[in-house]
């Protein structure tokens, strides 16, 4: 079904824009006229281009948190739900969310509930945590509180994820620069000296012969090396896209020095935040546990948490089931068990979430402070070895003179 982008004006003179699906232009105009008086602009969006963009577009948590905040403010002001959706859609900057809210607006006009529209239109796009919290808010009659809770939740999740990613960006950049510098030296600088040494009657030191041999190899097969590297990365991405590959790669990340600890604390923070938010919304513990397990970005830990559901369903306590997960932080397991015993699981999880947020901050800063000098030292060692291999024959030549 074709997708259309429109601009329209309502009876109160308010201008709005959005995206909708319709069989043809006439049907699109008819749908818009149900909510607005005048259609200012209507254009069809290329379906292939839209599908391609949406396929690779990830949800922007910062924009999503702002969208939830806008919903809570507008609904608290007393605007009807349909107008609130249109108003938020006109302000949101994310294209995928703008299109989705345009569809939701039409669904509400056709009698759908907000949560059901989010569920149907947001498949593969919106997190289950969000949809189920909005559904709970509708059932309890407190949508404002539900959107406030989601705004706070996604704002925290965005900050936690940003800090975890930030711990990787600078070291990765340094590593790429180091590899690039060494490749340039080996491919272009060393061959120049090698041709000079070949015309001299000198017995080259072992380090010099090794460096020249590696340089010859890089010079002859640089494109083969790059092609194999690109092919290896592509194969790794394909493997990581499978369920088994995602779990294995996630488990391997936990074993990395320094960064593995950051990944573990990030997962613990995600679980604690989500579980606390779901229980605060009045969700049953089994459903909350299922949602929380799927919110954890590390596939291996997500699988471990998900494996506790059958045990809880059979009557075991959550803490007891979590003790069977060997890679979960002991504090997370013990505090969860204590919260269950004392009947304060929701508040205990919230305290844990704050603790693990702080741990992510501390570990991210530590990772940056440790990885930077380590990478620089490794780069310096390689450069010194290359320089020594070049200058040692020169020193021999000077001694001979």
C-alpha positions in Angstrom: 0.0 0.0 0.0 1.4 3.4 -1.0 2.6 5.8 1.8 1.9 9.5 1.7 3.3 12.5 3.5 0.9 15.3 4.1 0.4 18.8 5.5 -3.0 20.0 6.6 -4.8 22.7 8.6 -7.5 22.0 11.2 -10.6 24.0 12.1 -8.7 25.9 14.8 -6.1 27.0 12.3 -3.5 24.7 13.6 -1.1 23.3 11.0 0.0 19.7 11.2 2.0 17.2 9.1 2.3 13.5 9.1 2.5 10.2 7.2 -0.3 7.7 6.3 -1.0 4.7 4.2 -3.8 4.6 1.6 -4.7 2.7 -1.5 -4.7 5.9 -3.6 -4.5 9.7 -3.4 -8.3 10.1 -3.1 -8.4 7.7 -0.1 -5.5 9.5 1.4 -7.3 12.9 1.1 -10.5 11.3 2.6 -8.5 10.0 5.6 -6.9 13.4 6.2 -10.3 15.2 5.9 -11.6 13.2 8.8 -9.3 15.1 11.1 -8.5 18.3 9.3 -10.4 20.8 7.2 -7.8 21.7 4.5 -5.1 19.5 2.9 -2.2 21.8 2.0 0.2 19.2 0.6 0.1 15.5 -0.3 3.0 13.5 -1.9 3.7 9.8 -2.2 6.8 8.5 -0.6 8.8 5.9 -2.5 8.0 2.5 -0.8 11.3 1.0 -1.7 13.2 4.0 -0.3 11.1 4.0 2.9 11.4 0.3 3.5 15.2 0.5 3.0 15.6 3.4 5.4 13.4 1.8 8.1 15.2 -1.5 7.8 18.5 0.0 8.9 17.2 2.8 11.1 17.5 2.2 14.8 15.4 3.8 17.5 16.9 7.0 18.8 16.5 6.7 22.5 17.1 10.4 23.1 14.4 11.4 20.7 12.1 8.7 22.0 12.5 9.8 25.6 11.6 13.4 24.5 8.6 12.1 22.6 7.3 10.4 25.8 7.9 13.6 27.7 5.9 15.6 25.2 3.0 13.1 25.3 2.9 13.3 29.1 2.8 17.2 29.1 0.2 17.4 26.3 -2.1 14.8 27.8 -1.7 16.4 31.3 -2.9 19.7 29.7 -6.1 18.0 28.8 -5.9 17.7 25.0 -7.8 14.9 23.3 -5.6 11.8 22.5 -6.0 12.2 18.7 -4.8 15.9 18.8 -2.0 15.0 21.2 -0.7 12.4 18.7 -0.9 14.9 15.9 0.9 17.6 17.9 3.7 15.2 18.9 4.0 14.0 15.4 4.5 17.5 14.1 7.3 18.1 16.6 9.2 14.9 16.5 12.4 15.0 14.4 12.8 11.2 13.8 11.3 10.2 10.4 10.4 6.7 11.4 8.6 8.0 14.5 6.9 10.8 12.5 5.5 8.2 10.1 4.5 5.8 12.8 2.6 8.6 14.7 0.8 9.6 11.6 -0.4 6.0 11.2 -1.4 5.9 14.9 -3.4 9.1 14.5 -5.4 7.5 11.7 -5.9 4.3 13.8 -7.2 6.3 16.7 -9.6 8.2 14.4 -10.8 4.7 13.3 -11.5 3.6 16.8 -8.3 1.8 17.8 -6.8 2.1 21.3 -3.4 3.8 21.5 -1.6 0.7 22.8 -3.1 -1.5 20.2 -2.1 0.9 17.4 1.5 1.1 18.8 1.6 -2.7 19.0 0.4 -3.2 15.4 2.3 -0.3 13.8 5.4 -0.6 15.9 6.3 -4.3 15.3 10.0 -4.5 15.0 10.3 -0.7 15.7 9.0 0.0 19.2 10.3 -1.7 22.3 8.0 -4.2 24.1 8.6 -2.3 27.3 7.1 0.8 25.9 4.0 -0.8 24.3 3.2 -2.9 27.5 3.6 0.1 29.8 1.2 2.2 27.6 -1.2 -0.7 27.7 -1.0 -0.8 31.5 -1.5 3.0 31.6 -4.6 2.7 29.4 -6.1 -0.1 31.6 -5.4 1.9 34.8 -6.6 5.2 33.3 -3.3 7.0 33.9 -1.6 7.5 30.5 0.1 10.6 31.7 2.0 8.6 34.4 2.8 5.9 32.0 4.4 8.3 29.5 6.3 10.1 32.4 7.6 6.7 33.5 8.8 5.8 30.0 10.4 9.2 29.5 12.5 8.8 32.6 13.2 5.2 31.8 14.5 5.8 28.2 16.4 8.9 29.3 18.3 6.8 31.8 18.8 4.0 29.2 20.1 6.4 26.7 22.7 7.9 29.2 23.8 4.4 30.2 24.2 3.2 26.6 26.0 6.4 25.6 28.5 6.1 28.4 29.2 2.4 27.5 29.6 3.3 23.8 31.7 6.3 24.7 34.2 4.0 26.5 34.8 2.3 23.2 35.0 5.1 20.6 38.3 6.8 21.5 40.3 3.6 22.1 38.9 2.2 18.8 39.9 5.4 17.0 43.4 5.2 18.5 43.8 1.6 17.5 42.7 2.3 13.9 45.2 5.2 13.7 48.0 3.0 15.2 47.3 0.2 12.7 47.1 2.8 9.8 50.5 4.4 10.8 52.2 1.0 11.0 50.8 -0.1 7.6 51.9 3.1 6.0 55.5 2.7 7.4 55.7 -0.9 6.4 54.2 -0.4 2.9 56.0 2.8 1.8 58.8 3.8 4.2 60.6 0.5 4.8 60.9 -0.5 1.1 62.8 2.7 0.4 65.5 1.8 3.0 65.4 -1.9 1.9 66.4 -0.9 -1.7 69.3 1.1 -0.2 70.5 -1.8 1.9 70.3 -4.2 -1.0 73.1 -2.3 -2.8 75.4 -2.6 0.2 77.6 -5.5 1.2 76.2 -5.8 4.7 74.9 -8.6 6.8 71.7 -7.2 8.0 70.6 -7.8 11.6 67.8 -10.4 12.3 65.2 -7.7 13.2 66.0 -5.8 10.0 65.5 -8.9 7.9 62.2 -9.7 9.6 60.9 -6.2 9.1 62.0 -6.1 5.5 60.4 -9.5 4.9 57.1 -8.3 6.4 57.3 -5.1 4.4 57.8 -7.0 1.2 54.8 -9.2 2.1 52.6 -6.1 2.8 53.7 -4.4 -0.4 52.9 -7.4 -2.6 49.7 -8.6 -0.9 48.2 -5.4 0.7 45.0 -5.6 -1.4 44.7 -9.3 -0.6 45.1 -8.6 3.1 42.5 -5.8 3.0 40.1 -8.1 1.0 40.6 -10.9 3.4 40.1 -8.6 6.4 36.9 -7.1 4.8 35.7 -10.6 4.0 36.4 -11.8 7.5 34.5 -8.9 9.0 31.6 -9.5 6.7 31.5 -13.2 7.6 31.6 -12.2 11.3 28.7 -9.9 10.8 26.7 -12.6 9.1 27.5 -15.0 11.9 26.6 -12.4 14.5 23.2 -11.9 12.8 22.2 -15.5 13.6 20.7 -16.3 17.0 23.6 -18.7 17.9 26.2 -16.1 16.7 24.6 -13.3 18.7 24.8 -15.3 21.9 28.4 -16.5 21.3 29.6 -13.0 20.4 27.8 -11.5 23.4 29.5 -14.1 25.7 32.9 -13.4 24.2 32.4 -9.6 24.9 32.0 -10.4 28.6 35.5 -12.0 28.7 37.3 -8.9 27.3 39.5 -7.2 29.9 38.0 -3.9 31.2 35.4 -3.7 28.5 33.7 -7.0 29.5 33.0 -5.5 33.0 31.4 -2.4 31.3 29.2 -4.7 29.3 28.2 -6.7 32.4 27.3 -3.6 34.4 25.4 -2.1 31.5 23.3 -5.3 31.2 22.6 -5.3 35.0 21.5 -1.6 34.8 19.2 -2.4 31.8 17.6 -5.3 33.6 17.1 -3.4 36.9 15.7 -0.3 35.2 13.2 -2.3 33.1 12.1 -4.7 35.8 11.5 -1.8 38.2 9.6 0.2 35.5 7.4 -2.9 34.7 6.6 -3.6 38.3 5.8 0.1 38.9 3.3 -0.1 36.1 1.5 -3.0 37.8 2.6 -5.7 35.5 2.7 -9.3 36.7 6.2 -10.6 37.6 6.3 -13.2 34.8 5.4 -10.7 32.1 7.8 -8.1 33.7 10.6 -10.7 33.7 10.0 -11.6 30.1 10.0 -8.0 29.0 13.1 -7.2 31.2 15.0 -10.1 29.7 14.4 -8.9 26.2 15.5 -5.4 27.1 19.0 -6.5 27.9 21.3 -5.7 25.0 23.8 -8.5 25.7 22.2 -11.6 24.0 23.9 -14.1 26.2 22.8 -12.5 29.5 19.3 -11.9 28.0 19.1 -15.6 27.3 20.2 -16.5 30.9 17.6 -14.2 32.4 15.0 -15.6 30.0 15.8 -19.1 31.2 14.6 -18.2 34.7 11.0 -17.7 33.6 10.0 -21.4 33.6 11.4 -21.8 37.2 9.5 -18.7 38.4 6.4 -20.0 36.6 6.7 -23.3 38.4 6.7 -21.5 41.8 10.3 -20.9 42.6 11.5 -17.5 43.7 13.1 -15.2 41.2 16.3 -14.9 43.3 16.6 -18.7 43.5 16.3 -19.0 39.7 18.8 -16.2 39.1 21.4 -18.0 41.3 21.5 -20.6 38.5 22.8 -18.0 36.1 26.6 -18.1 36.6 27.4 -14.9 34.8 25.0 -12.5 36.5 26.6 -10.1 39.0 26.3 -11.7 42.5 25.0 -8.4 44.0 22.2 -8.3 41.4 21.1 -11.8 42.4 21.4 -11.3 46.2 19.6 -7.9 46.2 16.8 -9.3 44.0 16.3 -12.2 46.4 16.3 -9.8 49.4 13.7 -7.6 47.7 11.5 -10.6 47.0 11.8 -11.7 50.6 11.0 -8.3 52.1 8.3 -7.4 49.6 10.3 -4.4 48.3 11.5 -5.8 45.0 10.5 -2.7 43.0 12.4 -0.2 45.2 15.4 -2.6 45.6 15.6 -2.9 41.8 15.5 0.9 41.4 18.3 1.3 43.9 20.3 -1.4 42.0 19.7 0.5 38.7 21.2 3.6 40.2 24.2 1.7 41.6 24.9 0.0 38.2 24.5 3.3 36.4 27.3 4.7 38.6 29.4 1.6 38.0 29.1 2.1 34.3 30.3 5.7 34.8 33.3 4.6 36.9 34.2 1.7 34.6 33.9 3.7 31.4 36.2 6.4 32.8 38.6 3.7 34.0 38.5 2.0 30.6 39.4 5.3 28.8 42.2 6.0 31.3 43.7 2.6 30.8 43.2 1.7 27.2 44.6 5.0 25.8 48.1 4.6 27.3 48.1 0.8 26.5 47.4 1.4 22.8 49.9 4.2 22.7 52.6 2.0 24.3 51.9 -0.8 21.9 52.1 1.5 18.9 55.3 3.0 20.3 56.9 -0.5 20.7 56.1 -1.3 17.0 57.5 2.0 15.8 60.7 1.7 17.8 61.2 -1.9 16.5 60.8 -0.6 12.9 63.1 2.4 13.5 65.8 0.2 15.1 65.6 -2.3 12.2 66.3 0.6 9.8 69.0 2.4 11.8 71.0 -0.6 13.0 72.4 -1.3 9.5 73.3 2.4 9.2 75.3 2.2 12.4 77.1 -0.9 11.1 77.9 1.0 7.9 79.3 4.0 9.9 81.5 1.5 12.0 82.8 0.0 8.8 83.8 3.4 7.5 
